[in-house]
Amino acid sequence: MLTNQAYKPINCDDYDNLELACQNRWTLALTLKNGEQLQAVAEDISSRKNVEYLTVSVAREQRTLRLDEITSFSHRELGTIVISEAD
C-alpha cells in the first residue's frame, strides 16, 4: 500500500471513467500497483486530506483504495483503462 507516499492525482479522464463506473455500480476488473487483481463493484469516490479514494465492494465486503494505487481497470462499456498521472 502506498499510504506513506505523497498522493499523485490521476488523469481527469480516468477519474471521470471511475465516476461513471460508480454511478452505474459497474463491476470492474482492477489491477493494483502491488500486483493484486480483483473483481469489485464500484461504489463511490471520496477525498480525504487531499487524497482521493475509490470505495468498492469485493465479495460483499467494502474496501477503500487510493486512486494512485490502481494501475488499470476494465469494464465492457469502457474497455481497459490504464491509469496515468495528472498533467
N, C-alpha and C positions, 0 to 999 in steps of 0.2 A: 504494500500500500504506500502511496506517495504522500501521506499526510504530513510528513516533516519537511517536504519540499514546498517551495513557493508555487502557488497556483498559477497555471498558464491558461488563460481563456482559450476556448476553442473558436474556430471559424464560425461566423454568424450563420452561414448556410447550414452547417452541420447542426448547430443549435436549433435552428428553425425546424429541421427534419426531426430532431428529438422531441420538440414541442408537438409537432404533428402526430408523432407516434403516441405521445401521452394523451392527446385529445381523443384519439381513436382507440386507446388502450390496446395497441398492437403488441403482439408477441415478437420480440426481437431476438435475433441471434447476435450475442455480444461477444467480442473478444477484448480482453483486458490486457494492459501492458505487462502484467505479470504472467501472461500466457493462459490464464483461465478463460474458458469458454462456457457460456451459459445461455439458456433459453429463458427469457424473462419478459413479463408483461410490463410495459412502460406505464407508469402511473403519474409521476409528477416531476417537475423541475423546480428546484428551490435554490436560494442563495443565502449563505450564512457567512458573515465575516469575510466578504469578498471572495468566497469560494462557491462555485456552482455545483449542484448535486443532482443526479438522476435517481429517483426512487423507483424501484422495480419490485415486482413480486416474482419470487422464484419458488416453485413448489409450495405456493400459498404462504410463504414467509417473505416479509418485507426486507429489502436490502437497499442501502443507500450507497451510491457510487459517485466519487468525484468525476466530473466530466473529463478531466485531463488524465484519468486512469483508463479511459476507454480508447482502444486502438481503432476498432471498427464496429459497425452494427449493420444488420441487414434485415430486410422485410420485403416481401414480394411486391409491395406497392412502391418501395423506394429503391430497390436494388441493394447493392452493398456500398456503404458509405465509409470511407477511410477518414478518420478524424484528422484534421490539421489544425495547427495553432492559429489564433487570430493574427492578422497582419498588424 
